[in-house]
Amino acid sequence: MSDGRSRPRALVLALNALTHDRRVLNEARSLAEAGFEVIRVGLVVVEGQPEQETTDFDTIIRLKPSWYKPLPAGAAGRAHDDSGARIQGVLRQWPLKVRAMNFVRDTFPRTMQGLDGLRGVHRWSKELVALCAGLRPDVVIACDFDTLSAGAALRRRGASFLVYDAHELWVDQSGRRFTRLVRRLALFLESRFARQADLCTTVGNGLADTLAKRHRLPRPLVVFNGPETVMDPAPHAVGPLRLYFQGSYSPGRGIERALAAMESLRGQATLTLQGFGVLEDELRSVAEERGLVPDPVTFVPSCRPDEVTQAASAYDIGLVSVEPVCLNNILSMPNKVFTYLGGGLAIMTTDETPEIAALVREYGCGIVADKWTADAIVEALRPLLGDRERVESMRAASRRACDVFAWERQFGPVVEALRERFGQRLDAP
């Protein structure tokens, strides 16, 4: 649907604030460089975020419907997870309705949790379609299950190409407690809408295999969240090993265990934590109670998505741990893996996340602990404490791996698929 425009229009849908979502940022920039007019569509998560803004390559529109109340401005640091801002504000509802719904939720907790999740997806889908249909897109990239039904609706209404980009296994995320019936309903809906996509993509091999088997789809194209830039190696350091964690201070990240390990690594290693999240105050208190700050543990403010690779480059080893409490965590391939690669860091992870462990072993770019406990962290790091040459060898391997995982190379097949469909309009003056 050209609507008289010289360039095809691409929408990237993601139900977050679009401020910390590096993958969506890279997708938008790559589409703009390919010749598309790009609009990212998200939502106002925290009061004060602009509902519309323009960058040097695209436009951002954030939803703020009348029934939705964003978080207060002071909650900005707690409103995000690793993929963006998925923790949303509250819905505006009548008090009597709230009491009635709370009674039902208390009586049927698992059923209602799942139904509430699906109701939320449906409600946001209606808002997305109402806004985006008027934008008359040619291409829609629906990020995750919670925008997929909106993407499918826009495809049926005239968009020429739909990409389903699954960052997560929605029904298998930590904290979701579905009954068997509600789970089947969610999977049925995902399967139905995913089949309407022209292309399915995801962030890792385990997720691709699971989605293909689960929905009887052609295996989704794996587009790793590869680094868009590769930093020059930091100067050779003499002294303690420099450990680094970047990302969300949220449950399931293993940060508490890393802090406990630092008690045994005093004088031999330092740990810098750069991020935001609900656990920040608690983590700072733990570090202070144990006498770990300001040395060997340091907290630094979070930075913009396009700055994280440069920030990481000042350290030796990046920590990646995801507690294996659900299938989505076990198969995860977080952004920070590739942030660390681009920054030239060695990576430390655990066998509890086999996808990440397999990457580290294949490219020789780090170490893998048996599990993520304080003792196991110390034991895995011990051989490196006095072996700077081995650390530098791992860091060099990380930089070599960037040739494989570079963002342009990873997203290239998506751009080529779109060029096949829109090449004449993309090449028009």
LUMLOFI-786089 format. One line per 8 residues: number of its first residue (from 1); their letters; for each residue z, y, x of C-alpha. Coordinates in Angstrom, 3 decimals, decimal comma, always signed. Example, Ala and Ser with C-alpha at 12.3 -4.5 7.8 and 13.67 -1.06 7.14 Angstrom:
% residues 2
1) as) +7,800 -4,500 +12,300; +7,140 -1,060 +13,670
This chain:
% residues 429
1) msdgrsrp) +0,000 +0,000 +0,000; -1,296 +2,896 +2,057; -0,650 +5,685 -0,507; -3,133 +7,832 +1,423; -1,068 +7,796 +4,628; -2,860 +7,510 +7,945; -0,090 +5,375 +9,429; +1,545 +2,353 +7,780
9) ralvlaln) +5,201 +2,842 +6,863; +7,882 +0,366 +7,970; +11,383 +0,190 +6,527; +14,262 -1,496 +8,352; +17,070 -2,371 +5,932; +20,599 -2,984 +7,220; +23,812 -2,607 +5,239; +25,706 -0,742 +7,925
17) althdrrv) +26,017 +2,816 +9,195; +23,200 +2,316 +11,741; +25,302 +3,953 +14,450; +26,202 +0,858 +16,490; +23,436 -1,591 +15,533; +21,473 -1,949 +18,758; +19,057 -4,557 +17,383; +18,036 -2,395 +14,423
25) lnearsla) +17,681 +0,599 +16,740; +15,386 -1,360 +19,052; +13,330 -2,714 +16,151; +12,800 +0,786 +14,804; +11,856 +2,204 +18,189; +9,415 -0,642 +18,902; +7,733 -0,237 +15,516; +7,381 +3,507 +16,099
33) eagfevir) +5,840 +2,878 +19,526; +3,390 +0,465 +17,881; +2,208 +3,261 +15,589; +4,282 +2,832 +12,434; +6,063 +5,553 +10,541; +9,598 +4,145 +10,567; +12,544 +4,642 +8,236; +15,890 +2,927 +8,779
41) vglvvveg) +17,911 +2,493 +5,591; +21,665 +1,865 +5,767; +24,757 +3,233 +4,073; +27,429 +5,874 +4,530; +30,387 +3,853 +5,770; +32,658 +6,732 +6,780; +32,936 +10,100 +5,071; +31,016 +12,781 +6,912
49) qpeqettd) +28,132 +10,611 +8,078; +24,855 +12,318 +7,120; +22,905 +10,751 +4,280; +19,655 +11,622 +6,038; +18,768 +12,505 +9,605; +15,774 +12,478 +11,893; +15,595 +11,037 +15,406; +12,837 +11,496 +17,949
57) fdtiirlk) +11,058 +8,384 +16,626; +12,185 +7,692 +13,025; +14,083 +8,815 +9,936; +17,489 +7,460 +8,869; +18,545 +7,316 +5,221; +22,057 +6,210 +4,252; +22,973 +5,149 +0,729; +25,972 +6,710 -0,987
65) pswykplp) +25,876 +5,764 -4,676; +28,301 +7,327 -7,133; +30,244 +4,071 -7,619; +30,935 +3,694 -3,893; +33,665 +5,425 -1,898; +33,212 +5,483 +1,894; +36,142 +5,077 +4,242; +38,001 +8,262 +5,235
73) agaagrah) +36,803 +10,031 +8,354; +39,828 +8,882 +10,359; +38,766 +5,262 +9,895; +35,579 +5,678 +11,926; +36,883 +3,653 +14,837; +37,847 +0,768 +12,573; +34,710 +0,686 +10,451; +32,451 -1,357 +12,670
81) ddsgariq) +31,845 -4,836 +13,938; +29,526 -5,951 +16,751; +26,344 -5,681 +14,716; +27,092 -2,304 +13,206; +29,383 -1,118 +10,469; +29,748 -3,957 +8,012; +33,260 -3,128 +6,826; +32,561 -1,035 +3,775
89) gvlrqwpl) +34,558 +1,387 +1,703; +35,907 +0,638 -1,744; +34,137 +0,658 -5,085; +35,120 +3,217 -7,700; +36,377 +1,286 -10,746; +38,529 +1,817 -13,837; +42,228 +0,890 -13,276; +42,269 -1,543 -16,225
97) kvramnfv) +39,215 -3,328 -14,887; +40,801 -3,553 -11,449; +43,952 -5,166 -12,913; +41,925 -7,656 -14,926; +39,720 -8,582 -11,969; +42,714 -8,961 -9,661; +44,290 -11,382 -12,144; +41,123 -13,486 -12,175
105) rdtfprtm) +40,893 -13,366 -8,380; +44,504 -14,501 -8,020; +43,876 -17,353 -10,444; +40,565 -18,516 -8,959; +40,633 -17,131 -5,385; +37,866 -19,166 -3,728; +35,473 -18,974 -6,639; +35,957 -15,237 -7,055
113) qgldglrg) +35,662 -14,482 -3,356; +32,241 -16,069 -3,292; +31,146 -14,492 -6,555; +32,411 -11,091 -5,409; +30,289 -11,453 -2,293; +27,185 -12,296 -4,301; +27,907 -9,507 -6,799; +28,109 -7,093 -3,891
121) vhrwskel) +24,768 -8,286 -2,536; +23,201 -7,844 -5,977; +24,661 -4,380 -6,457; +23,472 -3,108 -3,090; +20,087 -4,750 -3,620; +19,566 -2,702 -6,762; +20,399 +0,487 -4,863; +18,046 -0,416 -2,011
129) valcaglr) +15,164 -1,216 -4,345; +15,687 +1,958 -6,388; +15,488 +4,071 -3,226; +12,917 +2,155 -1,219; +10,380 +1,536 -3,970; +9,823 +5,287 -4,040; +9,188 +5,265 -0,294; +6,222 +2,912 -0,849
137) pdvviacd) +6,611 +0,823 +2,325; +3,884 -1,271 +3,900; +6,329 -3,327 +5,980; +9,939 -4,235 +5,246; +12,335 -5,788 +7,754; +15,319 -7,149 +5,820; +18,253 -7,597 +8,175; +20,489 -10,452 +7,005
145) fdtlsaga) +20,954 -12,090 +3,642; +22,571 -9,036 +2,076; +19,263 -7,099 +2,171; +16,907 -10,063 +1,726; +16,665 -9,950 -2,078; +15,827 -6,229 -1,876; +13,168 -6,968 +0,731; +11,665 -9,687 -1,470
153) alrrrgas) +11,615 -7,321 -4,447; +9,818 -4,665 -2,398; +7,313 -7,296 -1,244; +6,566 -8,167 -4,843; +6,206 -4,461 -5,684; +3,457 -3,858 -3,182; +4,728 -4,013 +0,422; +2,172 -5,927 +2,488
161) flvydahe) +4,536 -7,655 +4,927; +8,161 -8,831 +4,751; +10,219 -9,915 +7,749; +13,533 -11,681 +7,152; +15,591 -11,056 +10,283; +18,701 -13,253 +10,053; +21,377 -11,994 +12,439; +24,006 -14,308 +10,924
169) lwvdqsgr) +24,515 -17,387 +8,777; +25,880 -15,385 +5,833; +27,598 -18,246 +3,995; +29,140 -19,539 +7,240; +30,759 -16,363 +8,522; +34,429 -16,244 +9,386; +36,638 -15,439 +6,411; +34,248 -16,641 +3,723
177) rftrlvrr) +35,911 -19,259 +1,498; +33,303 -20,461 -0,978; +33,564 -23,262 -3,488; +30,838 -25,852 -3,171; +29,051 -24,510 -6,264; +29,040 -20,875 -5,101; +27,923 -21,917 -1,627; +25,014 -23,842 -3,110
185) lalflesr) +24,073 -20,830 -5,212; +24,077 -18,541 -2,161; +21,956 -20,991 -0,164; +19,550 -21,397 -3,081; +19,067 -17,646 -3,247; +18,572 -17,341 +0,506; +16,019 -20,152 +0,448; +14,165 -18,685 -2,508
193) farqadlc) +13,860 -15,204 -1,023; +13,233 -16,367 +2,554; +10,192 -18,289 +1,323; +8,735 -14,999 +0,121; +8,863 -13,556 +3,645; +5,715 -13,422 +5,739; +7,781 -13,991 +8,884; +11,350 -15,168 +9,503
201) ttvgngla) +13,131 -14,233 +12,716; +16,627 -14,779 +14,062; +18,751 -14,146 +17,151; +19,245 -17,604 +18,692; +18,015 -21,185 +18,842; +20,950 -22,708 +16,985; +20,508 -20,314 +14,082; +16,750 -20,970 +14,019
209) dtlakrhr) +17,235 -24,746 +13,855; +19,875 -24,438 +11,138; +17,816 -22,094 +8,960; +14,705 -24,247 +9,290; +16,542 -27,429 +8,318; +18,649 -25,805 +5,629; +15,779 -24,099 +3,793; +12,886 -26,378 +4,811
217) lprplvvf) +11,102 -23,455 +6,377; +8,907 -23,244 +9,447; +11,292 -22,679 +12,351; +12,101 -18,943 +12,461; +10,857 -17,038 +15,472; +13,721 -16,515 +17,918; +13,916 -12,869 +18,977; +16,827 -12,567 +21,370
225) ngpetvmd) +18,626 -9,210 +21,453; +17,250 -8,706 +24,932; +17,997 -5,625 +27,029; +15,682 -2,685 +26,544; +16,596 -1,413 +30,011; +17,661 -3,086 +33,246; +20,023 -1,178 +35,494; +19,969 -1,100 +39,259
233) paphavgp) +22,815 -3,156 +40,719; +26,103 -1,334 +41,162; +27,215 -0,810 +44,751; +28,827 -3,811 +46,395; +32,504 -3,625 +45,555; +35,384 -4,448 +47,848; +38,642 -5,196 +46,167; +39,640 -6,774 +42,849
241) lrlyfqgs) +37,042 -8,469 +40,670; +35,956 -6,072 +37,917; +36,017 -7,730 +34,474; +34,552 -5,996 +31,427; +34,623 -6,419 +27,660; +32,399 -4,321 +25,400; +32,322 -4,502 +21,622; +34,495 -4,865 +18,563
249) yspgrgie) +38,271 -5,141 +18,800; +38,435 -7,581 +15,908; +39,928 -11,020 +15,229; +38,158 -13,956 +16,805; +37,065 -12,206 +20,011; +39,701 -13,703 +22,292; +40,732 -10,339 +23,723; +44,431 -11,147 +23,425
257) ralaames) +43,958 -14,207 +25,645; +42,075 -12,158 +28,204; +45,010 -9,724 +28,336; +47,419 -12,622 +28,863; +45,273 -13,906 +31,725; +45,493 -10,536 +33,478; +49,209 -11,059 +34,069; +48,301 -13,869 +36,477
265) lrgqatlt) +45,404 -11,921 +38,016; +47,247 -8,765 +39,078; +45,880 -7,471 +42,340; +42,921 -9,869 +42,158; +41,051 -8,595 +39,103; +40,912 -5,645 +36,723; +39,837 -5,605 +33,076; +38,140 -2,683 +31,344
273) lqgfgvle) +37,945 -2,760 +27,548; +35,335 -0,543 +25,903; +35,046 -0,648 +22,152; +36,537 +0,033 +18,747; +37,984 -1,889 +15,848; +40,936 -2,884 +13,714; +42,890 -4,453 +16,588; +42,735 -1,486 +18,947
281) delrsvae) +46,276 -0,225 +18,339; +47,693 -3,748 +18,556; +45,848 -4,525 +21,791; +47,012 -1,278 +23,374; +50,610 -2,062 +22,373; +50,424 -5,568 +23,850; +48,980 -4,227 +27,099; +51,682 -1,570 +27,339
289) erglvpdp) +54,511 -3,997 +26,552; +53,319 -6,284 +29,339; +52,961 -3,410 +31,781; +49,216 -3,958 +32,139; +48,065 -0,357 +31,627; +46,726 +1,623 +33,349; +46,408 -1,139 +35,963; +45,018 -3,800 +35,847
297) vtfvpscr) +43,861 -3,084 +32,245; +42,022 +0,074 +31,199; +40,819 +1,143 +27,759; +37,780 +3,430 +27,592; +36,069 +4,976 +24,532; +33,053 +3,334 +22,955; +29,596 +4,734 +23,618; +26,240 +4,906 +21,835
305) pdevtqaa) +24,087 +1,737 +21,637; +21,570 +3,187 +24,093; +24,347 +3,793 +26,638; +26,093 +0,413 +26,691; +23,890 -1,190 +29,339; +24,473 +1,664 +31,755; +28,200 +1,550 +31,028; +28,293 -2,186 +31,741
313) saydiglv) +26,526 -1,839 +35,086; +29,686 -0,554 +36,784; +31,405 -3,976 +36,593; +31,077 -7,507 +37,950; +31,683 -9,960 +35,087; +31,271 -9,466 +31,346; +33,502 -11,469 +29,000; +31,947 -13,183 +25,956
321) svepvcln) +34,208 -15,206 +23,719; +33,873 -16,059 +20,041; +36,484 -18,307 +18,468; +34,807 -21,418 +17,003; +36,365 -21,016 +13,561; +33,076 -21,300 +11,645; +29,490 -22,439 +12,183; +28,241 -18,873 +12,452
329) nilsmpnk) +30,594 -18,217 +15,380; +29,754 -21,477 +17,117; +26,010 -20,756 +17,025; +26,334 -17,035 +17,705; +24,351 -15,136 +20,321; +26,050 -11,699 +20,467; +24,415 -8,477 +21,565; +26,862 -8,171 +24,433
337) vftylggg) +25,323 -11,177 +26,232; +22,140 -9,191 +26,772; +23,940 -5,916 +27,366; +25,658 -7,626 +30,276; +22,383 -9,112 +31,564; +20,723 -5,700 +31,507; +23,692 -4,211 +33,322; +23,443 -6,862 +36,031
345) laimttde) +26,780 -8,484 +35,218; +27,666 -12,120 +35,606; +28,772 -13,592 +32,274; +31,942 -15,510 +31,560; +32,002 -17,571 +28,366; +33,319 -20,872 +27,029; +32,026 -24,299 +26,030; +33,329 -23,540 +22,539
353) tpeiaalv) +30,157 -21,457 +22,024; +27,446 -23,872 +23,224; +24,471 -21,533 +22,720; +25,890 -18,913 +25,072; +27,161 -21,541 +27,511; +23,709 -23,151 +27,674; +22,087 -19,812 +28,529; +24,614 -19,098 +31,283
361) reygcgiv) +24,120 -22,540 +32,824; +20,313 -22,494 +32,549; +19,985 -19,187 +34,384; +22,972 -19,577 +36,704; +24,181 -16,144 +35,677; +27,894 -16,774 +35,241; +30,713 -19,218 +34,621; +31,794 -21,306 +31,653
369) adkwtada) +35,445 -22,049 +30,910; +36,393 -25,235 +29,060; +38,076 -23,175 +26,369; +39,267 -19,622 +25,871; +42,945 -19,699 +26,786; +44,766 -17,580 +29,344; +45,185 -20,556 +31,701; +41,548 -21,642 +31,340
377) ivealrpl) +40,327 -18,105 +32,002; +42,380 -17,875 +35,193; +41,269 -21,341 +36,315; +37,583 -20,545 +35,774; +37,844 -17,219 +37,621; +39,877 -18,528 +40,545; +36,906 -19,765 +42,662; +35,288 -16,322 +42,383
385) lgdrerve) +38,286 -14,215 +43,375; +37,632 -14,533 +47,080; +33,910 -15,279 +46,962; +32,086 -11,994 +46,512; +28,763 -13,531 +47,634; +28,864 -16,020 +44,767; +29,554 -13,225 +42,288; +26,632 -11,204 +43,640
393) smraasrr) +24,390 -14,270 +43,377; +25,280 -14,615 +39,685; +24,647 -10,930 +39,104; +21,235 -11,246 +40,734; +20,488 -14,196 +38,446; +21,345 -12,004 +35,446; +18,813 -9,421 +36,526; +16,154 -12,122 +36,981
401) acdvfawe) +16,877 -13,453 +33,483; +16,053 -10,018 +32,106; +12,371 -10,741 +32,789; +12,574 -13,484 +30,164; +14,842 -11,719 +27,697; +13,481 -8,160 +27,924; +13,393 -6,655 +24,437; +9,695 -5,746 +24,533
409) rqfgpvve) +8,826 -9,320 +25,412; +11,108 -10,757 +22,729; +9,921 -8,469 +19,930; +6,304 -8,580 +21,105; +5,261 -11,467 +18,795; +6,518 -9,521 +15,764; +4,466 -6,495 +16,797; +1,415 -8,719 +17,321
417) alrerfgq) +1,802 -10,256 +13,850; +1,923 -6,760 +12,373; -1,061 -5,653 +14,426; -3,089 -8,490 +12,944; -2,310 -7,128 +9,493; -2,438 -3,383 +10,154; -4,406 -3,022 +13,387; -7,107 -0,746 +12,043
425) rldap) -4,607 +1,736 +10,614; -2,381 +1,565 +13,704; -5,303 +2,398 +15,969; -6,549 +5,246 +13,779; -6,262 +8,727 +15,345
